Amino acid sequence: MAAGLLSGLSLPAFAQTVAITGATVAIGDGSEPIPNGTVVISAGKVVAAGAGVAVPAGAKTIDAQGKWVTPGIVSGFTRVGLIEVPAVSQTNDTQAKSPFSAALDVTPAINPLANPVAVSRTGGVTRAVVAPAAVAGIFAGQGAVIDLGADMNPITKPRAFQYVEMGEEGAAGAGGSRAASYLTFRTMLREAQDYAKAPASYDGRSKDSLLNRVDAQALAPVLNGQMPLMVHVESARDIVNVLALRQDFPALKLILLGAAEGWMVASQIAAARVPVIAGGLDDLPSSFEKLAATQSNVGRMVKAGVTVAMGLIGDEGLQARIANQQAGNMVALTKVPGATGLSWGQALRTITSAPAEALGLGDRIGSLKAGKAADVVIWDGDPLEMTSAPVAVWIDGVEQPMADRQTKLRDRYADPVPQALPKAYDW
């Protein structure tokens, strides 16, 4: 009887085995594309990917001849899900004028129905690192890693990292100088140490205290290396100063964000084994801390042995779909005399497995290796070329809708026909 009942039920979307055949397959681990490859996914996981992969009996087969298959893009830094319209405060949850700082957690503020989520998903982005912004101080709070699936459960990893400003913005938030920002940072971490040693006796209400109890508690996992500390810093001198913080706090698990002048101290970053999330399109001296900015920054750091991912730092935080443009530019730089770029495989890695590894999720997402989450994208051409676009997207093995507000507007007005005015025009 049980078997009869079950036979009348449809299997969950992720339970079906799917084999994508005949495509150019890119694993996302830094290796180069594989022609005429096959990708098999089942139960929400990648089963196999590459050349000579057998198609399991009973699998749904998708002929992808002439197309490309990659892991879903992992955007290394965004504000996707926190903002609908940046200038409308009611839809912007990036900044909080609050008595709390380090304890702020973006998780409950993530809105999977925000339009930038669907726009990014149809652009091939399946996961994103989402960070808060600092308002009055150096610590902004705890960021998250999310998936961009069309459902109401977007959180891949809550409280994935603590975010702190230590460059020009950090100096401004600490009173106007870098000296103040570094003293503030050390003092706050020492207060968090006091809390960790004796939580019951930590008050945090003294006029001399920089941390209340809740913020001190939030920084305790940073001190022991359980929670990564993402530090926004651009200039070479600031990068060196941040790396030196490990002399006082050796357990810090650092991630450098921005690092526009990272190429100047790349050997020191590599020696410290600190990953970098950089802006791949950042090549102008737009501020004093970026005077040595160059688009060869990423290539030079990778050449020096630094693990580099790419993200959208600054005003581009909602445009996660341009990640492939960032990576494609790195490939193009290999053809520019005097510039330093990346191979195709290296470039794809900066927007797939590298950001996953930086956030401690390299064993779960970011590539098409067996056992990883089945975040898969079929493209109609080379995904690092601007003329290419996704034709199908899976997240955790679930095929996603390929429509968003922009595609609906495009389809609505692509072939306009006379019709009644909208009700708003009725008087």
matplotlib code that plots the C-alpha trace (Angstrom):
import matplotlib.pyplot as plt

x = [0.0, 2.8, 4.5, 1.2, 0.8, 4.4, 4.1, 1.4, 3.6, 6.0, 9.7, 11.2, 12.9, 16.3, 15.8, 15.9, 19.2, 20.2, 23.0, 24.2, 26.1, 28.2, 29.2, 32.4, 32.8, 34.7, 35.2, 35.9, 39.0, 41.5, 41.8, 41.1, 37.8, 37.1, 35.6, 32.7, 32.2, 29.4, 28.0, 25.8, 23.8, 21.6, 20.0, 21.2, 24.9, 27.4, 28.0, 30.7, 31.9, 34.4, 35.3, 34.2, 31.6, 28.9, 25.3, 23.4, 20.4, 17.2, 18.8, 17.1, 19.6, 20.1, 22.0, 24.3, 26.2, 27.8, 27.1, 29.3, 28.7, 30.2, 29.6, 27.3, 29.1, 29.9, 30.1, 32.8, 31.3, 27.8, 24.9, 22.4, 19.3, 19.9, 18.8, 16.0, 16.5, 19.6, 18.2, 14.9, 15.7, 12.8, 14.4, 18.0, 19.2, 23.0, 23.5, 22.2, 22.2, 22.2, 23.9, 25.3, 28.0, 29.9, 26.8, 24.7, 23.7, 22.5, 20.7, 17.2, 17.4, 18.1, 15.1, 15.1, 12.3, 14.4, 14.7, 18.6, 18.4, 16.4, 18.5, 21.7, 20.4, 19.4, 22.9, 24.4, 25.1, 24.0, 25.7, 26.8, 28.7, 26.6, 28.1, 26.7, 28.2, 29.7, 28.0, 29.6, 32.6, 34.9, 32.9, 29.8, 28.6, 28.3, 27.9, 26.4, 26.7, 23.4, 22.1, 20.0, 17.3, 13.7, 12.5, 12.3, 15.4, 18.4, 20.9, 23.9, 26.0, 24.8, 27.3, 29.9, 32.4, 32.8, 33.3, 35.6, 36.7, 40.4, 41.3, 40.2, 36.6, 37.9, 39.9, 36.9, 34.8, 37.4, 37.7, 39.7, 43.0, 44.5, 46.2, 42.8, 41.4, 44.2, 44.0, 40.3, 40.6, 43.1, 41.2, 37.9, 39.5, 41.2, 37.8, 36.4, 39.3, 38.2, 34.7, 35.8, 37.9, 35.1, 31.7, 29.8, 32.0, 32.2, 30.0, 30.5, 28.7, 31.7, 32.3, 35.7, 34.3, 34.1, 32.1, 28.8, 28.3, 26.5, 29.3, 32.0, 30.3, 30.1, 33.8, 34.9, 34.7, 36.9, 39.6, 39.9, 39.7, 36.3, 34.9, 36.8, 37.5, 37.0, 39.0, 38.3, 41.7, 43.1, 46.6, 49.8, 50.7, 47.3, 47.6, 51.0, 49.5, 46.6, 48.8, 50.9, 47.8, 48.4, 51.4, 49.0, 46.1, 47.7, 44.5, 42.8, 41.6, 41.9, 40.3, 41.5, 38.8, 39.7, 43.5, 43.8, 47.5, 47.9, 50.2, 52.8, 53.0, 51.8, 54.7, 53.8, 50.1, 51.1, 53.5, 50.7, 48.4, 45.6, 43.0, 42.0, 38.6, 39.4, 37.5, 38.4, 37.4, 39.2, 42.0, 41.9, 43.5, 40.0, 41.3, 44.6, 44.5, 44.3, 47.0, 48.8, 45.6, 46.0, 43.9, 46.9, 46.5, 44.7, 47.0, 50.1, 48.8, 47.8, 51.3, 52.8, 50.8, 47.9, 44.4, 42.3, 38.6, 36.6, 33.6, 31.7, 33.1, 31.5, 28.6, 28.5, 27.3, 24.0, 25.4, 26.6, 25.8, 28.9, 31.2, 31.9, 32.9, 35.4, 36.8, 36.8, 38.8, 41.5, 41.8, 41.8, 44.8, 46.9, 46.8, 47.8, 51.5, 53.0, 49.8, 49.4, 46.2, 45.0, 44.4, 40.8, 40.7, 42.3, 39.9, 36.8, 38.3, 38.2, 34.4, 33.7, 35.9, 38.2, 35.4, 34.0, 37.4, 38.0, 34.8, 35.5, 33.0, 35.3, 34.2, 30.5, 30.2, 32.2, 33.1, 31.8, 33.8, 31.9, 30.1, 29.7, 26.3, 24.8, 25.0, 25.2, 24.9, 24.5, 25.7, 25.0, 28.7, 31.9, 30.7, 33.6, 32.5, 30.1, 27.9, 27.2, 24.2, 22.9, 20.1, 19.6, 20.5, 20.4, 20.9, 21.3, 20.1, 16.8, 16.3, 15.6, 13.2, 15.0, 12.8, 13.2, 11.7, 14.0, 13.2, 9.5, 9.7, 11.7, 9.2, 6.3, 7.6, 9.5, 6.5, 4.0, 0.4, -2.5, -4.3, -6.3, -4.5, -3.5, -6.1, -4.0, -5.0, -8.7, -10.4]
y = [0.0, 2.4, 1.8, 2.6, 5.8, 6.9, 6.1, 8.8, 11.5, 13.6, 13.5, 16.7, 18.8, 18.2, 14.4, 13.9, 12.9, 15.2, 14.7, 17.7, 16.4, 17.6, 21.0, 22.7, 22.1, 24.3, 22.8, 26.2, 25.0, 26.9, 24.2, 25.0, 24.2, 20.6, 20.2, 17.8, 17.2, 15.9, 17.0, 14.8, 16.1, 14.2, 14.8, 18.3, 17.4, 17.1, 13.4, 13.9, 16.4, 16.2, 14.1, 10.5, 10.7, 8.1, 9.0, 7.1, 5.0, 6.9, 10.3, 13.3, 14.2, 17.7, 18.1, 21.1, 20.9, 24.3, 25.6, 25.9, 24.6, 26.1, 26.1, 29.0, 32.3, 33.0, 36.8, 37.5, 40.8, 42.3, 44.0, 41.8, 41.0, 43.9, 46.7, 47.1, 50.8, 52.3, 55.8, 54.6, 54.1, 51.7, 49.3, 49.7, 47.5, 47.9, 50.5, 50.7, 53.7, 51.5, 51.1, 47.8, 47.3, 44.0, 42.1, 43.2, 40.3, 40.7, 37.3, 38.4, 41.4, 39.3, 39.7, 36.9, 38.7, 41.8, 42.4, 42.3, 38.7, 37.5, 39.8, 38.3, 34.7, 35.0, 36.4, 33.1, 34.1, 31.3, 32.4, 35.7, 37.1, 39.8, 42.4, 45.2, 48.7, 50.6, 53.8, 55.3, 53.2, 50.6, 47.4, 47.0, 43.6, 40.0, 39.2, 36.1, 33.8, 33.3, 31.4, 33.2, 30.5, 31.3, 30.4, 31.9, 30.1, 32.1, 31.6, 29.3, 30.3, 32.9, 35.0, 33.9, 36.7, 39.9, 43.1, 45.9, 49.2, 49.9, 52.2, 55.8, 54.9, 53.3, 56.3, 58.5, 56.2, 56.2, 60.0, 61.1, 59.3, 55.8, 56.0, 56.3, 53.4, 50.9, 51.9, 51.5, 48.1, 46.8, 48.2, 46.7, 43.3, 43.4, 44.2, 41.2, 39.2, 40.3, 39.2, 35.8, 35.2, 36.2, 36.7, 37.1, 39.9, 41.9, 44.9, 47.0, 49.9, 51.9, 55.3, 53.9, 50.8, 50.8, 47.5, 46.7, 43.0, 42.0, 43.4, 41.9, 38.5, 38.8, 39.5, 36.5, 34.0, 36.5, 36.4, 32.6, 32.3, 30.6, 33.5, 35.1, 38.9, 40.6, 43.8, 46.5, 48.1, 49.5, 51.0, 49.0, 50.5, 49.7, 46.1, 45.7, 47.2, 44.8, 41.8, 43.0, 42.8, 39.1, 39.9, 40.9, 38.6, 35.5, 33.6, 36.2, 34.5, 37.5, 38.2, 41.3, 43.2, 45.7, 45.7, 48.0, 48.3, 44.7, 44.0, 46.2, 43.9, 40.7, 38.6, 39.6, 38.7, 35.4, 34.6, 35.3, 33.0, 35.6, 35.5, 38.7, 39.7, 42.4, 44.6, 43.4, 46.6, 48.9, 50.5, 54.3, 56.4, 57.4, 58.2, 58.7, 55.1, 53.9, 56.0, 52.8, 51.1, 49.1, 46.5, 44.2, 44.1, 40.7, 39.1, 40.2, 39.0, 35.6, 35.3, 36.0, 33.1, 35.0, 33.4, 36.1, 36.2, 39.1, 41.0, 44.2, 46.8, 50.2, 51.4, 48.3, 46.1, 45.2, 44.4, 40.8, 39.8, 41.7, 39.2, 37.5, 40.8, 41.2, 37.8, 38.3, 41.5, 39.5, 37.2, 40.1, 41.6, 38.7, 40.2, 43.8, 44.5, 45.2, 44.1, 41.0, 39.0, 35.5, 32.4, 31.5, 28.9, 31.1, 33.9, 31.7, 30.5, 34.1, 34.1, 30.5, 28.4, 31.2, 33.2, 29.9, 28.9, 32.4, 32.1, 28.5, 26.9, 25.4, 21.9, 22.7, 25.1, 26.8, 24.1, 21.1, 18.6, 15.5, 16.0, 19.8, 21.5, 21.3, 25.0, 24.7, 27.2, 26.5, 29.4, 30.0, 30.8, 31.5, 32.8, 35.3, 37.0, 39.8, 38.6, 35.3, 34.7, 31.8, 29.7, 27.5, 27.7, 25.1, 25.9, 22.9, 20.8, 22.7, 24.3, 28.0, 30.4, 32.4, 35.5, 38.7, 42.2, 43.3, 40.4, 40.8, 44.5, 43.6, 41.1, 43.4, 46.3, 44.4, 44.3, 46.9, 46.7, 49.0, 48.1, 49.7, 52.0, 50.7, 51.2, 54.0, 56.2, 55.7, 58.8]
z = [0.0, 0.9, -2.4, -4.2, -2.3, -3.0, -6.7, -7.0, -5.6, -7.7, -6.6, -5.2, -7.9, -6.5, -6.4, -10.2, -11.7, -14.5, -17.1, -19.1, -22.1, -25.0, -23.4, -22.8, -19.0, -16.6, -13.1, -11.4, -9.6, -11.7, -14.4, -18.1, -19.8, -21.0, -24.5, -25.0, -21.3, -19.1, -15.8, -13.7, -10.7, -8.3, -4.9, -4.9, -5.4, -8.2, -9.0, -11.7, -14.2, -17.0, -20.1, -20.4, -17.6, -18.0, -18.1, -15.4, -16.4, -16.1, -15.9, -17.6, -20.4, -21.6, -24.9, -24.4, -27.6, -28.4, -24.9, -21.7, -18.2, -15.1, -11.4, -10.3, -9.7, -6.1, -5.7, -3.1, -1.7, -2.2, -0.6, -2.5, -0.4, 1.9, -0.6, -3.0, -3.8, -2.3, -1.9, -0.2, 3.5, 4.0, 1.5, 2.6, 5.5, 5.1, 7.9, 11.4, 13.7, 16.7, 20.1, 18.8, 16.2, 16.1, 17.2, 14.3, 12.1, 8.6, 8.5, 9.4, 7.1, 3.9, 1.6, -1.0, -2.9, -3.5, -7.3, -7.3, -6.1, -9.2, -11.5, -10.2, -10.4, -14.0, -14.6, -13.3, -9.7, -7.3, -4.1, -2.7, 0.3, 1.9, 4.2, 6.4, 6.2, 9.1, 10.3, 13.3, 14.2, 12.6, 13.2, 10.9, 12.2, 11.0, 7.3, 5.7, 2.7, 0.9, -2.0, -4.6, -5.1, -5.8, -2.3, 1.2, 2.7, 1.4, 4.2, 3.3, 6.3, 8.9, 10.8, 8.3, 9.1, 11.1, 9.0, 10.0, 8.2, 8.7, 5.8, 5.1, 6.2, 9.4, 10.2, 9.7, 11.9, 14.7, 15.0, 11.9, 11.8, 11.3, 14.6, 16.2, 14.2, 15.1, 18.8, 18.7, 17.1, 19.6, 22.6, 21.5, 20.9, 24.3, 25.9, 24.0, 25.6, 29.0, 28.3, 27.0, 30.2, 32.6, 30.9, 34.2, 35.5, 32.2, 32.6, 29.4, 31.0, 32.2, 30.5, 29.5, 27.8, 24.0, 23.9, 25.5, 26.6, 23.4, 21.1, 23.3, 23.0, 19.2, 18.9, 21.1, 18.1, 16.1, 18.7, 18.7, 14.9, 14.8, 12.8, 10.0, 10.2, 6.9, 6.9, 4.3, 3.5, 0.3, 0.6, 0.9, 4.2, 5.7, 4.4, 6.2, 9.4, 9.3, 8.8, 11.8, 14.0, 14.3, 16.5, 19.2, 18.2, 16.5, 16.1, 13.8, 10.6, 8.3, 4.9, 3.1, 1.2, -1.5, -1.4, -4.4, -3.7, -2.7, -5.6, -3.9, -0.9, -2.5, -1.2, 2.4, 1.9, 0.4, 3.2, 5.8, 3.9, 3.9, 1.1, -0.7, -2.1, -4.7, -7.1, -10.5, -12.2, -9.8, -11.7, -11.0, -8.3, -7.0, -3.5, -1.6, -0.5, -4.1, -5.7, -7.0, -8.2, -11.4, -13.2, -13.0, -9.3, -9.2, -11.7, -9.8, -6.5, -8.0, -9.6, -6.1, -4.6, -3.1, -3.1, -4.8, -5.2, -6.7, -5.4, -5.8, -3.5, -3.2, -5.3, -7.4, -4.5, -6.1, -9.6, -8.8, -12.4, -13.6, -11.9, -15.2, -16.7, -13.9, -14.6, -18.4, -18.0, -16.2, -19.3, -21.7, -19.7, -20.8, -24.3, -23.2, -23.4, -19.9, -18.1, -15.9, -16.2, -15.5, -17.6, -18.3, -15.6, -13.0, -13.9, -13.4, -10.1, -8.7, -9.0, -8.1, -5.8, -4.5, -2.7, -1.3, 0.1, 1.6, 3.6, 4.7, 2.3, -0.2, 0.7, 0.0, -2.9, -5.7, -8.1, -10.1, -8.1, -6.9, -3.7, -4.0, -4.0, -7.5, -8.3, -12.1, -15.0, -18.7, -20.8, -24.5, -25.0, -23.2, -19.8, -19.6, -22.7, -22.3, -25.2, -23.4, -21.1, -18.9, -20.4, -17.3, -13.6, -10.8, -7.1, -4.8, -7.8, -8.2, -11.6, -11.2, -13.0, -15.7, -15.3, -13.3, -13.3, -16.1, -18.4, -17.8, -18.7, -21.8, -22.9, -22.1, -24.3, -26.9, -29.2, -27.9, -29.1, -28.5, -25.4, -22.5, -20.2, -16.8, -14.0, -12.5, -15.5, -15.0, -13.6]

ax = plt.figure().add_subplot(projection="3d")
ax.plot(x, y, z, "-o")
ax.set_aspect("equal")
plt.show()
